[in-house]
Amino acid sequence: MLDKTTLFDIDEIQDALVETTLDEIADALKEKGYNPVSQIVGYLISGDPGYITTHKNARSKILNMDRGKILEIIVRNYLEN
């Protein structure tokens, strides 16, 4: 038996959750025939949840996330690639 403590980075877990949720939202938007990039950008700029479909609870999911955190993750991922 190993007596090691496992450490979790909460920021990494939260970032992964936001990324997964954005993927789910993008899939819901695609299924409804929308351009996910345009719709998500519209929401991030305006704050108007009407840009996001209610299909598969996408609107509820995006409203539960901080817009600033979403932007931070998107920019970080862009700059790291």
Secondary structure, 3 states (H helix, E strand, C coil): CCCCCCCCCHHHHHHHHHHHHHHHHHHHHHHCCCCHHHHHHHHHHHCCHHHCCCHHHHHHHHHCCCHHHHHHHHHHHHHHC
